[in-house]
Amino acid sequence: MAEARLAASLWVAAYLARLAQATIPAYVLARGDDTAGAIAVKCAHLDGTAALWMREWDMDSDTRPWVATDRGTQRDIDAAIARQRSRDRDRWVIEIESCDGTTLLDRDGLF
């Protein structure tokens, strides 16, 4: 049986509301497909570094947890995002500002 998926635009709206409630600044840098666009979350640490979070398939648990796929300077993360967006124009990109790296992304993929 196929897993029910939440439309990307609804997920983004709920995530932004959750971040606002926690007073974590967040911005939509790139709007993707409303229904099925993949989502990337850039966490800027406000010291020149950042992390890029994506959902990746975990074959062992048959889930799609959020994983920090890249860490480095903001310039490096921005370049990685630009490469991804050049291949996938439907990808959403959200940037959050969190000195301690708090993203509110749960391992189970809900946020």
MDAnalysis code that builds the backbone (N, CA, C; Angstrom):
import MDAnalysis as mda
import numpy as np

u = mda.Universe.empty(333, n_residues=111, atom_resindex=np.repeat(np.arange(111), 3), trajectory=True)
u.add_TopologyAttr("name", ["N", "CA", "C"] * 111)
u.add_TopologyAttr("resid", np.arange(1, 112))
u.add_TopologyAttr("resname", ["MET", "ALA", "GLU", "ALA", "ARG", "LEU", "ALA", "ALA", "SER", "LEU", "TRP", "VAL", "ALA", "ALA", "TYR", "LEU", "ALA", "ARG", "LEU", "ALA", "GLN", "ALA", "THR", "ILE", "PRO", "ALA", "TYR", "VAL", "LEU", "ALA", "ARG", "GLY", "ASP", "ASP", "THR", "ALA", "GLY", "ALA", "ILE", "ALA", "VAL", "LYS", "CYS", "ALA", "HIS", "LEU", "ASP", "GLY", "THR", "ALA", "ALA", "LEU", "TRP", "MET", "ARG", "GLU", "TRP", "ASP", "MET", "ASP", "SER", "ASP", "THR", "ARG", "PRO", "TRP", "VAL", "ALA", "THR", "ASP", "ARG", "GLY", "THR", "GLN", "ARG", "ASP", "ILE", "ASP", "ALA", "ALA", "ILE", "ALA", "ARG", "GLN", "ARG", "SER", "ARG", "ASP", "ARG", "ASP", "ARG", "TRP", "VAL", "ILE", "GLU", "ILE", "GLU", "SER", "CYS", "ASP", "GLY", "THR", "THR", "LEU", "LEU", "ASP", "ARG", "ASP", "GLY", "LEU", "PHE"])
u.atoms.positions = np.array([
    [0.841, -1.179, 0.000],
    [0.000, 0.000, 0.000],
    [0.884, 1.240, 0.000],
    [0.572, 2.197, -0.829],
    [1.361, 3.427, -0.930],
    [1.134, 4.313, 0.292],
    [2.210, 4.967, 0.691],
    [2.150, 5.887, 1.826],
    [1.483, 7.191, 1.385],
    [0.535, 7.671, 2.182],
    [-0.105, 8.949, 1.881],
    [0.909, 10.055, 2.106],
    [0.941, 11.017, 1.190],
    [1.906, 12.110, 1.298],
    [1.169, 13.428, 1.396],
    [1.690, 14.275, 2.234],
    [1.151, 15.616, 2.402],
    [1.682, 16.489, 1.274],
    [0.832, 17.311, 0.685],
    [1.266, 18.219, -0.375],
    [2.396, 19.103, 0.151],
    [3.392, 19.324, -0.679],
    [4.579, 20.080, -0.269],
    [4.213, 21.466, 0.260],
    [3.307, 22.157, -0.400],
    [2.958, 23.515, 0.036],
    [2.311, 23.508, 1.419],
    [1.530, 22.486, 1.732],
    [0.932, 22.384, 3.062],
    [1.989, 22.069, 4.114],
    [2.916, 21.174, 3.772],
    [3.993, 20.852, 4.694],
    [4.817, 22.112, 4.995],
    [5.166, 22.858, 3.954],
    [5.964, 24.075, 4.134],
    [5.217, 25.070, 5.022],
    [3.936, 25.271, 4.771],
    [3.145, 26.209, 5.580],
    [3.120, 25.782, 7.048],
    [2.942, 24.494, 7.297],
    [2.909, 23.995, 8.673],
    [4.289, 24.129, 9.325],
    [5.343, 23.840, 8.587],
    [6.699, 23.953, 9.129],
    [7.029, 25.405, 9.467],
    [6.678, 26.327, 8.569],
    [6.931, 27.747, 8.835],
    [6.165, 28.218, 10.068],
    [4.936, 27.733, 10.248],
    [4.150, 28.097, 11.429],
    [4.801, 27.548, 12.692],
    [5.301, 26.317, 12.628],
    [5.965, 25.709, 13.783],
    [7.239, 26.479, 14.140],
    [8.008, 26.878, 13.125],
    [9.213, 27.666, 13.366],
    [8.869, 29.025, 13.968],
    [7.827, 29.667, 13.450],
    [7.416, 30.975, 13.977],
    [7.012, 30.861, 15.443],
    [6.315, 29.799, 15.769],
    [5.890, 29.586, 17.146],
    [7.098, 29.436, 18.081],
    [8.189, 28.877, 17.551],
    [9.408, 28.697, 18.333],
    [10.358, 29.894, 18.186],
    [9.895, 30.946, 17.538],
    [10.667, 32.171, 17.256],
    [11.994, 31.880, 16.564],
    [11.955, 30.984, 15.591],
    [13.100, 30.692, 14.735],
    [12.821, 31.343, 13.386],
    [13.604, 32.352, 12.998],
    [13.366, 33.020, 11.714],
    [13.502, 32.040, 10.548],
    [12.585, 32.148, 9.581],
    [12.592, 31.256, 8.427],
    [12.088, 31.997, 7.201],
    [12.644, 31.619, 6.049],
    [12.311, 32.268, 4.782],
    [12.219, 31.213, 3.691],
    [11.292, 31.397, 2.768],
    [11.229, 30.542, 1.590],
    [12.134, 31.175, 0.541],
    [13.249, 30.511, 0.236],
    [14.188, 31.020, -0.759],
    [13.782, 30.638, -2.170],
    [13.144, 29.484, -2.306],
    [12.693, 29.019, -3.618],
    [11.421, 28.223, -3.433],
    [10.429, 28.568, -4.215],
    [9.147, 27.870, -4.175],
    [9.168, 26.757, -5.219],
    [8.814, 25.570, -4.776],
    [8.788, 24.431, -5.674],
    [7.365, 24.068, -6.069],
    [7.205, 22.858, -6.557],
    [5.893, 22.361, -6.949],
    [5.002, 22.257, -5.716],
    [3.776, 22.778, -5.806],
    [2.858, 22.792, -4.664],
    [2.502, 21.402, -4.159],
    [2.456, 20.444, -5.054],
    [1.994, 19.118, -4.686],
    [3.123, 18.174, -4.307],
    [4.109, 18.046, -5.172],
    [5.096, 16.982, -4.987],
    [6.537, 17.461, -4.964],
    [6.777, 18.730, -4.782],
    [8.155, 19.227, -4.771],
    [8.931, 18.725, -3.575],
    [10.184, 18.332, -3.808],
    [11.072, 17.960, -2.710],
    [11.406, 19.226, -1.920],
    [11.832, 19.056, -0.677],
    [12.090, 20.203, 0.199],
    [13.500, 20.099, 0.758],
    [14.230, 21.218, 0.673],
    [15.551, 21.334, 1.278],
    [15.468, 22.417, 2.342],
    [16.120, 22.177, 3.479],
    [16.146, 23.157, 4.562],
    [17.598, 23.532, 4.823],
    [17.908, 24.805, 4.634],
    [19.236, 25.330, 4.951],
    [19.152, 25.935, 6.343],
    [20.020, 25.478, 7.227],
    [20.086, 26.029, 8.577],
    [21.341, 26.879, 8.673],
    [21.161, 28.200, 8.655],
    [22.277, 29.126, 8.789],
    [22.580, 29.313, 10.268],
    [23.831, 29.085, 10.648],
    [24.219, 29.160, 12.058],
    [24.632, 30.556, 12.490],
    [24.596, 31.506, 11.577],
    [24.893, 32.917, 11.836],
    [26.345, 33.165, 12.224],
    [27.213, 32.234, 11.859],
    [28.651, 32.414, 12.063],
    [29.412, 32.170, 10.763],
    [28.674, 32.169, 9.646],
    [29.278, 31.903, 8.346],
    [29.168, 30.465, 7.901],
    [28.664, 29.591, 8.789],
    [28.500, 28.189, 8.438],
    [27.015, 27.848, 8.349],
    [26.741, 26.714, 7.728],
    [25.356, 26.275, 7.564],
    [25.326, 24.760, 7.377],
    [24.129, 24.213, 7.475],
    [23.896, 22.792, 7.205],
    [22.719, 22.689, 6.244],
    [22.760, 21.695, 5.384],
    [21.677, 21.454, 4.434],
    [20.985, 20.156, 4.828],
    [19.689, 20.239, 5.076],
    [18.884, 19.094, 5.511],
    [17.963, 18.659, 4.380],
    [17.936, 17.339, 4.144],
    [17.068, 16.744, 3.127],
    [16.488, 15.451, 3.700],
    [15.367, 15.043, 3.124],
    [14.834, 13.720, 3.483],
    [15.482, 12.697, 2.570],
    [15.989, 11.630, 3.177],
    [16.631, 10.570, 2.407],
    [16.035, 9.222, 2.795],
    [16.005, 8.330, 1.831],
    [15.432, 7.008, 2.069],
    [16.367, 6.176, 2.924],
    [15.840, 5.590, 4.006],
    [16.579, 4.678, 4.870],
    [16.037, 3.281, 4.615],
    [16.814, 2.486, 3.902],
    [16.370, 1.145, 3.506],
    [16.134, 0.245, 4.719],
    [16.936, 0.416, 5.770],
    [16.810, -0.445, 6.949],
    [15.476, -0.264, 7.657],
    [15.038, 0.989, 7.790],
    [13.793, 1.246, 8.515],
    [12.604, 1.519, 7.586],
    [12.869, 1.563, 6.264],
    [11.829, 1.846, 5.274],
    [11.119, 3.175, 5.585],
    [11.929, 4.173, 5.940],
    [11.413, 5.510, 6.240],
    [12.234, 6.543, 5.469],
    [11.775, 7.791, 5.525],
    [12.492, 8.901, 4.885],
    [12.811, 9.966, 5.947],
    [13.814, 9.719, 6.786],
    [14.146, 10.687, 7.837],
    [14.870, 11.908, 7.266],
    [14.850, 12.997, 8.027],
    [15.624, 14.190, 7.695],
    [17.077, 13.935, 8.073],
    [17.977, 14.259, 7.152],
    [19.396, 14.026, 7.347],
    [20.154, 15.289, 6.941],
    [21.153, 15.665, 7.734],
    [22.039, 16.764, 7.332],
    [22.967, 16.206, 6.258],
    [22.682, 16.535, 5.002],
    [23.423, 15.970, 3.880],
    [24.704, 16.718, 3.580],
    [24.810, 17.943, 4.069],
    [25.996, 18.751, 3.792],
    [26.166, 19.784, 4.893],
    [27.395, 20.046, 5.259],
    [27.734, 21.083, 6.233],
    [28.945, 21.823, 5.706],
    [28.985, 23.127, 5.950],
    [30.132, 23.894, 5.490],
    [29.853, 25.377, 5.582],
    [30.572, 26.137, 4.767],
    [30.335, 27.578, 4.751],
    [28.993, 27.853, 4.085],
    [28.431, 29.009, 4.386],
    [27.163, 29.370, 3.737],
    [27.335, 29.381, 2.219],
    [28.476, 29.860, 1.761],
    [28.737, 29.901, 0.308],
    [28.697, 28.499, -0.290],
    [29.311, 27.523, 0.394],
    [29.308, 26.146, -0.099],
    [27.893, 25.561, -0.118],
    [27.143, 25.829, 0.940],
    [25.766, 25.312, 1.006],
    [24.906, 25.969, -0.068],
    [25.066, 27.274, -0.263],
    [24.309, 27.964, -1.316],
    [24.646, 27.393, -2.696],
    [25.916, 27.060, -2.923],
    [26.319, 26.467, -4.202],
    [25.687, 25.088, -4.376],
    [25.637, 24.301, -3.298],
    [25.006, 22.975, -3.366],
    [23.520, 23.111, -3.688],
    [22.870, 24.089, -3.072],
    [21.448, 24.322, -3.338],
    [21.250, 24.740, -4.788],
    [22.105, 25.619, -5.290],
    [21.991, 26.071, -6.685],
    [22.140, 24.894, -7.653],
    [23.080, 23.982, -7.361],
    [23.239, 22.793, -8.214],
    [21.977, 21.936, -8.194],
    [21.407, 21.733, -6.998],
    [20.191, 20.931, -6.888],
    [19.037, 21.583, -7.641],
    [18.880, 22.891, -7.476],
    [17.780, 23.597, -8.139],
    [17.964, 23.620, -9.657],
    [19.201, 23.572, -10.147],
    [19.412, 23.540, -11.598],
    [18.942, 22.215, -12.193],
    [18.961, 21.159, -11.375],
    [18.490, 19.840, -11.824],
    [17.023, 19.596, -11.499],
    [16.516, 20.289, -10.484],
    [15.148, 20.051, -10.012],
    [14.485, 21.380, -9.666],
    [13.824, 21.986, -10.624],
    [13.178, 23.288, -10.425],
    [11.956, 23.192, -9.514],
    [11.493, 21.977, -9.231],
    [10.323, 21.788, -8.361],
    [10.703, 21.744, -6.882],
    [11.984, 21.845, -6.571],
    [12.470, 21.746, -5.195],
    [12.209, 23.046, -4.431],
    [11.643, 22.908, -3.248],
    [11.476, 24.022, -2.321],
    [12.782, 24.201, -1.554],
    [13.116, 25.445, -1.218],
    [14.273, 25.715, -0.361],
    [13.830, 26.672, 0.733],
    [13.997, 26.220, 1.955],
    [13.667, 27.037, 3.129],
    [14.970, 27.319, 3.862],
    [15.172, 28.569, 4.263],
    [16.331, 28.905, 5.085],
    [15.850, 29.299, 6.465],
    [16.488, 28.715, 7.465],
    [16.200, 29.108, 8.842],
    [17.485, 29.655, 9.458],
    [17.327, 30.480, 10.481],
    [18.472, 31.033, 11.197],
    [18.459, 30.484, 12.616],
    [19.493, 29.708, 12.939],
    [19.552, 29.061, 14.245],
    [21.011, 28.880, 14.655],
    [21.464, 29.689, 15.587],
    [22.858, 29.623, 16.049],
    [23.238, 28.228, 16.538],
    [22.320, 27.566, 17.232],
    [22.631, 26.253, 17.797],
    [22.239, 25.088, 16.888],
    [21.734, 25.396, 15.697],
    [21.400, 24.345, 14.736],
    [20.038, 23.718, 14.923],
    [19.200, 24.285, 15.774],
    [17.855, 23.751, 15.975],
    [17.052, 23.922, 14.691],
    [16.490, 22.819, 14.183],
    [15.704, 22.867, 12.944],
    [14.242, 22.491, 13.153],
    [13.938, 21.821, 14.240],
    [12.605, 21.262, 14.504],
    [12.199, 20.220, 13.473],
    [13.193, 19.643, 12.790],
    [12.915, 18.556, 11.844],
    [12.974, 17.248, 12.606],
    [11.838, 16.559, 12.666],
    [11.763, 15.287, 13.382],
    [12.334, 14.170, 12.510],
    [12.878, 13.189, 13.139],
    [13.455, 12.059, 12.419],
    [12.412, 11.338, 11.564],
    [11.154, 11.315, 11.998],
    [10.138, 10.581, 11.248],
    [9.624, 11.336, 10.028],
    [10.119, 12.536, 9.794],
    [9.768, 13.241, 8.577],
    [8.553, 14.122, 8.648],
    [7.848, 14.170, 9.804],
    [6.670, 15.014, 9.863],
    [7.040, 16.479, 9.759],
    [8.122, 16.845, 10.382],
    [8.645, 18.209, 10.262],
    [10.128, 18.168, 10.119],
])
